[in-house]
Amino acid sequence: MSGKTYDLQDENVKVKAETVLNPSEDPEKVKKCLQYVANGCQPVLKDGRFEATCTGSLSLHHIRVGVRSKSSSAVLRKLLEWNRRGDLTWFFLNKQAAYSRVISLAEHYEESPLGPIKVTITSNNLDRIIEWLLSSK
């Protein structure tokens, strides 16, 4: 990316975070998880699932900071590439960790005992979003 810095605030990007609400879970706690993961989104409960959808790369802020601080960017890059289909990609996060405001990647659904949070990113410039998300600047 030739050392340029990009202002992605207005980038055409859609972020969706979703997870199941288990009978044993407090809906407010699950809602809080999604609000943290999808910065600035308002989760909605529908058919036993919470879903938060918003636009703008700033909604990925906590994920970007969390992945960088845990040096997990190589794992996230691998997941984003494996799950990529055209202008869409996705990955799982551990729900319990998100409640504690920690970004913890889950490579498989089963790695999160209460079910993971699935984060889907859609953009017509997905390569640029991925590079920004994983950059250390």
C-alpha positions in Angstrom: 0.0 0.0 0.0 3.0 2.2 -0.6 3.2 3.7 2.9 0.1 5.8 2.4 -2.4 6.3 5.2 -6.0 6.0 4.4 -9.0 7.6 6.1 -11.5 4.7 6.0 -14.2 6.5 8.0 -16.3 6.8 4.9 -15.3 3.6 3.2 -18.0 1.5 1.8 -18.0 -1.3 4.4 -20.8 -3.2 6.1 -20.2 -5.1 9.4 -22.6 -7.6 10.8 -22.0 -9.3 14.2 -24.4 -12.1 15.2 -24.8 -14.8 17.8 -27.3 -17.1 19.4 -28.9 -16.2 22.7 -28.8 -19.4 24.8 -31.6 -19.9 27.5 -28.9 -19.7 30.2 -27.6 -16.3 29.0 -28.6 -12.8 30.2 -29.8 -11.0 27.0 -28.3 -7.7 28.3 -24.8 -9.3 28.6 -25.0 -10.8 25.1 -26.1 -7.4 23.7 -23.1 -5.8 25.5 -20.8 -8.3 23.7 -22.1 -7.3 20.3 -22.0 -3.6 21.1 -18.3 -4.0 21.9 -17.4 -6.2 18.9 -19.4 -4.0 16.4 -18.5 -0.6 17.7 -21.4 1.8 17.4 -24.0 -0.8 16.4 -27.3 -1.5 18.2 -28.0 -5.2 18.4 -31.5 -6.5 17.8 -32.9 -9.7 19.1 -34.8 -11.8 16.5 -35.7 -15.5 16.6 -33.4 -16.3 19.4 -30.4 -14.5 17.8 -28.8 -11.1 18.4 -27.7 -9.3 15.3 -25.9 -6.0 14.9 -25.4 -4.4 11.5 -23.7 -1.1 10.8 -21.6 0.6 8.2 -18.2 2.2 8.2 -14.8 0.8 9.1 -14.9 2.5 12.5 -17.3 -0.2 13.6 -14.3 -2.5 13.4 -12.2 -0.4 15.7 -12.2 -2.7 18.8 -11.4 -5.7 16.6 -8.5 -3.9 15.0 -7.1 -2.8 18.3 -7.7 -6.1 20.0 -6.1 -8.2 17.2 -3.0 -5.9 17.1 -2.5 -5.9 20.9 -2.7 -9.7 21.0 -0.5 -10.2 17.9 -3.2 -12.2 16.3 -3.2 -10.5 13.0 -1.6 -13.5 11.2 -4.4 -15.8 12.4 -7.1 -13.2 11.5 -5.5 -12.8 8.0 -5.7 -16.6 7.5 -9.4 -16.7 8.6 -10.3 -13.8 6.5 -8.8 -15.4 3.4 -10.2 -18.9 4.1 -13.7 -17.5 4.5 -13.6 -15.0 1.7 -16.2 -15.2 -1.1 -16.0 -12.2 -3.5 -16.7 -9.0 -1.6 -17.6 -10.8 1.7 -15.5 -12.5 4.4 -16.2 -13.6 8.0 -14.6 -14.9 11.2 -15.6 -16.1 14.7 -14.9 -14.4 18.0 -15.3 -16.0 21.5 -18.4 -14.6 23.1 -17.2 -14.9 26.7 -14.0 -13.0 25.9 -16.0 -10.3 24.1 -18.1 -9.7 27.3 -14.8 -9.0 29.1 -13.8 -6.6 26.3 -11.2 -9.0 24.9 -11.0 -9.9 21.2 -10.3 -13.6 21.0 -10.5 -15.4 17.6 -12.1 -18.8 17.3 -11.1 -20.8 14.3 -14.0 -23.2 14.7 -17.6 -22.9 16.0 -17.0 -25.3 18.8 -14.2 -23.2 20.3 -16.7 -20.9 21.9 -18.8 -23.0 24.4 -21.8 -20.7 24.3 -21.5 -20.3 20.6 -19.3 -17.7 18.9 -20.0 -14.3 17.6 -19.8 -14.4 13.8 -18.5 -11.2 12.3 -19.1 -10.6 8.6 -17.4 -7.9 6.6 -18.7 -6.8 3.2 -17.0 -4.2 1.0 -16.4 -3.5 -2.7 -12.8 -2.8 -1.6 -12.3 -5.7 0.7 -8.5 -6.0 0.2 -8.1 -2.4 1.4 -10.3 -3.0 4.5 -8.4 -6.2 5.4 -5.0 -4.4 5.1 -6.3 -1.5 7.3 -7.8 -4.0 9.8 -4.5 -5.8 10.1 -2.1 -2.9 9.8 -0.1 -1.8 12.9 -0.4 1.9 12.0 
